[in-house]
Amino acid sequence: LENLTYLNSDIQNYALNFKSKIVVKSTYGTLTHCLSVIHKSKSNKIKLLGKSKNLDNVFDCLFSTFRMMLNLTHGNEYTCTEIGKHEGMIEVILETILFLPSNAGTKHKLDCYTLGLGLLINLLGEVPANRNILAKCRFDSSPWFDAVEDSIEDRNKSSVELIIQTFLKFHSSSNELEKQTFSEAESLCMQEGEEPAEVELEIEEPGLEKRESNSASSASKSDEKKNGDDPFGYKEPAAEFKKPADKKENKPSTQS
């Protein structure tokens, strides 16, 4: 279904309308169930044989659902409207992004952020009414707050504030990772007895390339003028023009 709905609006509409929009109900149920299993696995309320492997299977199911929904909503206002207005759909997508437990793992969390936010981009970009739904979302009674650090402070925040908070958190983490990577590279250079290389940024002046190209073209034109039409200096000798003799008078031609 993910492959069939890729950039095909006819199949997107057909898949959505199939059996009274059952795909919308089933995807909502799948997202809710996957999120529930992930959280219950953290609190040990359910037993999973080979917990790590089974949890990976749950995430695979979650990501497949996200990818199919991404294709289903790509550039299609009708599908975005029908999916967005389904009760609880935007809320469960936000909960999947914002309230993953710590045992989910960094890779799974990043995949959830990427796919979930991509789906929200489709839903909000095509239909303004979905933006109003998201702006009104609050998670005061969300069962997943225990999975998030400092969740007590987040209870009074809107969904937009939580998304901004998530962005700032990742922005701060990326800066710290960049500093850590640079310091590790610097210490490695010091151990090997080399001075850490200084990074210099070369900033080109605007229009410099254009001036260089203009000067190069003018130089080539001047060379062509010196050497003729051919840039290598070869000039074909001009052919002599001979006027054909007049047959009536039979006079010899005076021009050579």
N, C-alpha and C positions, 0 to 999 in steps of 0.2 A: 504493500500500500504506500509505503514511503517512496519507493521508486516510481510508481504509477502516477502519483500526484505531483511529481517534480515538474514545475513550470508548465502545467497543463490545467488551465482553468476549467475546461469541460469536465475532466475527471475529478477535479477538486469539488465542483458543485455536485456531481453525481454521488461521490463518496459521502458528502455531507448530508444529502437528502435521502440516502438509502435507508429504508425502513424507519421512517419518521425520525431522522437525525440520530440514529442509535450510536453513531461514532462519537458524537459529542458526549452523550451520557457515559459511554464506556471509557473514554479517555479520562473523563473527570473521576470515575470510579477507580481507574488504574492509578492515577496520580495520588489519590487519597489513600489507597491501599498500600502503595509502595512507601509513602511517607510514614504511614502508621507502622509498617513492619520495621523500617529503619530505626524509628524511635524506640519501639518495643525491644529490639535487639540490644539497645544500649542499656535499658533498665532491667534486662534479663526477665522480662515478663513472658517471653516465649523462648523455647529451646530450639536452637538451630544446629543440626548435625553438620559439622564442618562449617562453623558460623561464618568464617571469612569468605569461603567460596560461595555460600548461599547468599550472603549479603552482596557479593559482586553480581550475582545473577539478578537480584532485585534492582540494583543500579542499572544493569544492562536493560532491563525492562523499562525502567524509568526513562533512560536516555533514548531508547527506541521510540517511546511514546512522544517525547519532546521533538525528535527529528521528524516524525510523521506529521505532527501538528505544525511544525515550521513550514514544511512543504505545502500543507493544506491551506495555510493562511498567507502564503507568499503572494503579494500583489493582488489579493482578492478581497475586495471590500465586503462581499456577501458572506463569505465564510468567516471573516474576522468578526462581523456583526453577530452572527449566530453563535459562534463559540464564546465571544466576549460576554454576551448577555445571559449565558447559562448561569444559573445561580451558583455562586461559590467557585466558578472556574478561575477568575483572576486571583481570588484570594488564595486558592490552593497552589497556584503557580508561584505567588509571592512567598507563601510559607515554605515551599520547596527550596527557594533561593535563600531565604533569610534564616530559617530555623533548622538547618541540618545539624545533627549532634556531632560531638567531637570524634566519635568513633567512625564517622563517615570517611575520614581520610582526606588529605589535601587534594589528591588527584580527582576524586569523586566530587568534592566541593567545587573545584574549578570548572569541571564539566557541567555541573548543575548551574553555576553562575552563567556560563557561556550560553548554554542551550535555553535556559529559562529566561534570561534577559533578551536573547534573540527573539523568542516567542512573544515576549511583551512588546518588543519593538514593532513586530508585525501587527499585533492587536491594537496598539495605541496609535500607530502611524496611519493606519487605514481608516479608523473609526474614532472620531472625537468623543462619542458617547462613552467609549471604553476608558478614556482618560478620566472622566468624571467618576466612573466606578472605582478606578484605582485610587484616586485622590480621597475618596470617602472611606477606603478600607482602613480599619483599625483592628488590632489584634489583642484587645484587652482580655478576651476570654479564650485565646488560642491555647490548645492543650500542649503546644510544643515549646512554651517559653522556658521550661526547665532545661532545655537542651542548649540554650544560648547563655553565654556569660553576661553578667550585668543585665539580665532580662527584666529585673524589677523596674529599672529606670526606663526600659523600652516600652513598658505597658501603656504609657500615656502618649506615645509618639505615633504620628501618622505613618502610613506606608511610604510616603515620599521622604519623610525624615529618616526612616530606617534605610531606604535605598541610598540616600546621601551618606548616611553613617557608614554603610558598607563600602561605598566608593572611597571615602576618606581612610577607612581602615586599610584597604588594599593599597592605596596610594602611599600611606606611611610605611607599610610592609615592603613595598617595592624600593623605596628610598633606603631603608635599612639594609635590604639585601644588596643593593648596589654598593653601599659603603663597605659592607662586609666583604664582598667580592674584591673590591679595590684594595682593602687592607691585607687580605690574604695574598693577593698578587704582589703587593709591595713587600711583605715579609718574605715571600719566596725568593724575590729578587735579591734581598739583603742576605739571605742564607747562601745564595750562589755567588755572592760577591759582586753583583751587578747593581748599578744604580737604576732605580725605577725610571722608566722612560716617561718623559713629560709629553703630554698630549697637546699638540698645537693645532688650533683650528685655523685653516686658511680660508679667509673670507674674500671672495672675489668682488671687485668693484662692479657695480651695475654697468652694463654696456661695454665692459672690457672685452668680452668675447666678440661682441659685434664689431668693435673697433679693429681688433686683430684680424677678423675675417675680412673686413673692408680693406685693410692695408694689404692683406695677402692677395685679394682679388685685383686691387689696383696695380700691384706689382706684376701679377701675371698678365694683365692687359697691356702694360707697357712693354713686357717681353714679347708679347704677340705682335705689337706694332713694329718692334725692331726686326723680328724674324719673319714677319709675314703672317699669313693666316695660321700656319702650322706652328705650334709651340716649340717644336724641336728644330726650327730654323730651316726646314726644307721648303724650297720654293720651286714650284713647277714652272719651267720655261714657257713663256707665252707663245702660242702657235701663230705662225705667219698667216695673215689673211690675204687670200688671192681672189681677185674679182674674176668671175668666169668670163671667158672671151665671148664677144658678140658674134653670134653665128651668121647674122645677116651681112655685116660689113667685113667679117673675117679679118679684123685688124688685130695685131698683136697687143697683148695687155701691157700697159705702161707701168702698172704697179707690181712690185715684187712682193 
